[in-house]
Amino acid sequence: MGSRIVIKLAIWIAVLSILSAGISVYFTYTHGRALLIQSAKDKLATATQVLANRYSFFIADITKDLLFISQLPAINEIASSTEPQSAKHRERLATALAGFLRSHEEYNQVRFIGARDHGRELVRLDKSQNSVHIVEGLALQEKAHYSYIYNTLQLKPGNVFVSGIRLNKERGLLDGYGKPSVIVATPVYSPDNTVFGVIVINVDLEKMFSLIEIDVPEGIDVLATNSAGDYILHPDLEKTFGFDKGMRVLMQDDMPVSQRIFSGESSRLVAEVADLHSPEKQAVISLTKVPFATESDEKYIVLGLVSNLDTVLADSRELGVTSLKISITFGILFVLLSLILARKITTPLQRMASTFARFKQGDPVPELSTNREDELGQLARNFSIMAKKLNAQLHELNSQRQYLHKVAHHDALTGLPNRILLEDRIEQALISARRDKVEIAVMLVDLDGFKPINDKYGHDIGDKLLQECAARMLTCIRETDTAARYGGDEFMIIISARDLQLRGMSARHLSRQVAEKVRNALNQGFKIENYLLNISCSIGIALYPQDGDDKNTLIKHADIAMYYAKSTGRNNVKLYTDIQID
């Protein structure tokens, strides 16, 4: 027996030691992992904001370029000259724009489009394999039906329109057809302050983003969507520009957490999602909403960065494995040490256990070496004191429990069962009635004239009147029946006819008999303090099973019968069944 205690204690000490070390390792690992993930999130959020700022700066630079072009002297000369002179000015403008287009690799087209002749192109330069081509003659097209033309023509001087990002479907653009692009345009006004045309720059989105993403670290994916959530930039090209290909692919469907951005709940978001390339792995995504500062087909675009967590967590996993090995090693050492420690601790406890083993359960506890001055002697003395105090406290606890039970289930004023206990009694009565196939009656008693007395003589007199009413009602019912305070000046009585069926008496007959006794008892005057008070009562009765087969229905129908009794003169008794017959 002694060896078993030693072994058990040793095992418990070892288990607790190993568990403590394991918990320490676990929390160290999880805390370190959380810190690494949070650090990765913070860095990614910062990088995303930098990316968004670059995009905004890029659009701002395009706007500056566009406004610069609109102020070229050749533009003003074209807008104010006659047609023969305009041809020379268009040549000068084309020459100037050719140099401009060569110096911006992200621009693949610059155009000056007139407001007249259905938006016919006046000057157009296309870029093909870094060569600039001036388009002339019949190759110049009419563009008035495009939204970026008629939207820009409505702007005031100096304002800029930015189109939605989509695949270019305009014929004639040598390098840009079918490629993602964004169009930026500004109106040109003639000297008489009428709109003359539109300057348009077509931006190659792929080249623009390659410039914006120049400092994004390797292994981090860049995402972009329009304001509806359609991908316009994604590592999987099949998912991009689905709205132009007849199959929409939305970020909200791939990553439901991103719905917070598109619903307007947040303008920035950092969260953990499935990796874009390996869904079984974890990744961190950072999204930011970039609103357009100018007129546009879109309210905003959403830019995001996605970083795989494997690299971030590799060091954390290695630390966790190393910590686990250390924990196991120390656990084995703790087992050996605990065996020695357990024997030293359990030897005197074994002597005490053998003393207790000689006595049967319930017998008096013997003296336990109280003459010892060590901890075990103190333990024996304290045990005797504790047993006496515990018995006294248990007695007090049982008394308080009985008191609390009574308070919770009885009305404090009248001592009758309260509504909680009443409803339980009704449920129990219904269960018995269904089982024994007998009737029960639910009576609702409402005091007539109580409120004026309570208002006139005060609540103290009113409370004493309620107490007297409760006492008189108890004299009118049997011990097997229940009288309870239902609320305010309303009482409820439950009557079972189970023991009366042998005598041929129904619940209908018995309940009316009891109701008349209650009514007569309450009609007698009450002498409270120095006042002689008179009241009456109206009683409504519902029978089971005739008037309902559940608690709520019986109470409801008893209430209806009671109010019917009140409405027909008060101080009378009405059965719900009689109301239905009437």
C-alpha positions, 0 to 999 in steps of 0.5 A, spaced: 500 500 500 505 504 501 509 503 495 502 505 491 502 511 494 509 513 493 508 511 486 502 515 485 504 521 488 511 521 484 507 520 478 502 526 479 508 530 481 512 528 475 505 529 471 504 536 474 511 538 472 511 535 465 504 539 464 507 545 467 513 545 462 508 543 457 503 549 458 509 554 458 512 551 452 505 551 449 504 559 451 511 561 449 510 558 442 503 561 441 505 567 444 511 567 439 507 565 433 502 571 435 507 576 435 510 574 429 503 574 425 502 580 428 508 583 426 507 580 419 500 583 419 503 590 421 508 590 416 503 588 410 499 593 412 504 598 412 506 595 405 499 596 402 498 603 404 505 604 401 502 601 395 496 605 395 499 611 396 504 610 390 497 608 386 494 615 388 501 619 386 501 615 379 494 617 378 496 624 380 502 624 376 497 622 370 493 628 371 498 633 371 501 630 365 494 631 362 493 638 364 500 640 362 498 637 355 491 641 355 495 647 356 500 646 350 500 652 345 498 647 339 492 645 343 489 652 344 491 654 337 487 648 334 481 650 338 481 657 336 483 656 328 480 655 322 480 648 319 486 650 314 490 653 319 488 647 324 492 642 320 498 645 321 497 646 328 495 638 329 502 636 326 505 641 331 501 637 336 503 630 334 510 632 334 510 634 341 506 629 343 510 623 340 516 626 344 512 625 350 509 618 349 516 616 348 518 618 355 512 615 358 513 607 357 506 606 361 502 610 356 500 607 350 496 612 347 495 619 347 489 623 343 486 629 342 478 628 340 474 634 338 467 635 341 464 635 334 463 630 328 461 625 333 467 625 337 472 625 331 479 624 333 483 630 331 490 628 333 492 620 335 499 617 337 499 610 338 505 606 341 507 599 338 513 596 341 516 602 344 515 606 337 510 611 336 506 612 330 502 618 328 495 616 326 492 620 320 486 620 315 481 615 315 484 611 321 482 617 325 475 614 329 469 617 332 469 616 339 463 620 342 459 614 344 464 612 349 463 614 356 469 617 357 468 622 352 461 624 354 462 624 361 469 628 360 465 633 355 461 635 361 466 637 366 469 644 367 476 646 365 481 643 369 477 637 371 479 630 370 475 624 368 478 617 370 475 611 367 474 604 370 479 599 369 477 594 364 480 590 358 481 595 352 476 593 346 477 599 342 480 597 335 486 601 332 490 601 338 496 597 336 499 594 343 493 595 347 487 591 344 485 586 349 489 588 355 487 592 361 488 599 361 485 605 364 483 612 361 484 619 363 481 625 360 480 632 361 476 637 357 479 643 352 475 649 352 476 654 346 477 662 347 469 663 347 469 658 353 465 653 349 468 646 350 472 644 344 474 637 345 478 632 350 485 630 351 485 622 352 491 618 355 490 611 355 495 607 360 497 600 360 495 597 367 500 592 366 506 597 366 503 601 371 502 596 376 509 593 374 512 600 376 508 601 382 510 594 385 517 595 384 519 594 391 514 589 393 518 583 396 518 576 392 513 571 395 508 577 396 502 577 391 498 583 389 491 584 388 486 589 386 479 589 384 474 595 382 468 597 387 464 591 385 469 586 387 471 584 380 479 582 380 483 586 376 489 584 378 490 577 381 496 571 380 491 567 377 490 571 370 483 566 369 480 570 375 481 577 372 477 581 368 471 576 369 466 582 368 469 583 361 469 575 359 462 573 361 464 570 368 464 574 374 469 572 379 469 576 386 473 577 391 468 577 396 466 570 394 473 567 395 475 571 401 468 573 405 472 577 410 473 582 404 466 584 404 467 589 410 471 593 405 465 593 400 460 594 404 463 600 407 464 597 414 471 599 413 476 602 409 482 598 411 483 590 413 488 585 415 486 578 416 488 571 415 486 567 409 487 561 405 493 562 401 492 563 394 497 558 391 496 553 396 489 553 400 491 548 405 496 553 407 495 560 411 496 567 409 495 574 411 492 579 407 492 586 407 486 590 403 485 598 403 480 602 399 483 607 394 478 612 393 478 616 386 479 624 387 476 625 380 470 624 376 470 616 375 466 610 373 468 607 379 468 610 386 474 607 388 479 601 387 481 596 392 488 594 393 491 588 397 497 584 398 497 577 400 503 574 404 504 566 406 505 565 413 510 559 412 516 563 412 514 567 418 512 561 422 518 557 420 522 559 426 516 559 431 515 551 429 523 550 430 523 554 437 517 549 439 520 543 437 526 545 441 522 547 447 518 540 447 525 536 447 527 540 453 520 539 456 520 532 455 528 531 458 526 535 464 520 531 465 524 524 466 528 528 471 522 530 475 520 523 475 526 521 478 526 526 483 519 526 485 520 518 487 525 520 492 520 526 494 514 522 495 517 517 499 519 522 504 512 526 504 508 519 504 511 515 510 508 519 516 501 520 512 501 512 511 501 511 519 495 516 519 492 512 514 493 506 518 490 509 524 483 511 520 483 504 517 481 501 524 474 505 524 468 504 521 465 509 517 460 514 522 464 512 528 467 517 532 474 520 530 480 518 534 485 522 537 490 523 532 497 524 535 495 531 537 501 531 542 506 532 536 509 538 534 510 538 527 505 539 521 502 532 522 500 534 529 497 540 527 493 537 522 490 532 527 488 538 531 485 542 526 481 536 523 478 535 530 476 543 530 474 543 523 469 537 524 465 541 529 465 547 525 463 543 519 457 540 522 455 547 525 455 550 518 452 545 514 446 545 519 446 553 518 446 552 511 440 547 510 436 552 514 438 558 510 436 553 504 430 552 506 428 559 508 431 561 501 426 556 498 420 558 501 422 566 499 423 564 492 416 560 492 411 564 496 408 571 497 412 575 502 405 578 504 400 573 504 405 567 505 401 563 499 404 560 494 407 565 489 406 565 481 412 561 480 410 555 485 402 556 482 404 555 475 408 548 477 402 546 481 398 547 475 403 543 471 403 537 476 395 537 477 395 537 469 400 531 469 396 527 474 389 529 471 391 526 464 394 520 468 388 518 472 383 521 467 380 526 472 377 533 472 381 539 475 378 546 476 382 553 475 379 559 479 381 566 478 379 570 484 379 578 483 377 583 489 372 588 487 373 595 491 380 593 493 383 599 490 379 605 492 380 602 500 388 601 498 388 608 495 384 611 501 387 608 507 394 607 505 398 601 503 399 598 510 391 597 511 391 594 504 396 589 505 393 587 512 386 586 508 390 582 503 392 578 508 385 577 511 383 575 504 388 570 504 386 567 510 379 566 509 380 563 502 384 558 506 378 556 510 374 555 504 378 549 500 381 543 502 388 541 504 389 537 497 387 544 493 392 550 492 390 557 493 396 562 491 397 569 490 397 571 482 398 578 483 396 585 486 389 583 488 388 577 484 388 570 487 388 563 484 385 556 486 386 549 483 381 544 485 382 537 483 376 532 483 379 526 483 377 524 490 370 526 489 369 522 483 367 516 487 361 520 490 359 522 483 361 529 484 364 533 478 369 538 478 364 543 475 359 542 481 365 542 486 368 548 483 362 552 484 361 550 491 368 552 493 367 559 489 361 560 493 364 559 499 370 564 498 365 569 495 361 569 501 367 569 506 370 575 502 363 578 503 363 579 510 366 585 513 373 586 515 375 590 521 382 592 520 385 597 526 379 601 527 376 601 520 370 596 518 372 595 511 367 591 506 369 588 499 366 583 494 370 578 489 368 576 482 370 569 480 372 566 473 372 558 473 376 554 467 375 546 467 380 541 465 379 538 460 372 542 457 375 549 457 383 547 455 388 542 456 394 546 458 396 551 463 396 557 459 389 556 456 386 554 462 389 561 465 386 565 459 379 562 460 379 563 467 381 570 466 376 571 461 370 568 465 372 572 471 372 579 467 365 576 464 363 576 472 365 583 473 362 586 467 355 583 469 355 586 476 361 583 480 360 579 486 358 573 482 361 567 479 362 565 472 364 558 469 367 559 462 363 553 459 357 557 461 359 563 457 360 559 451 353 556 452 350 563 453 
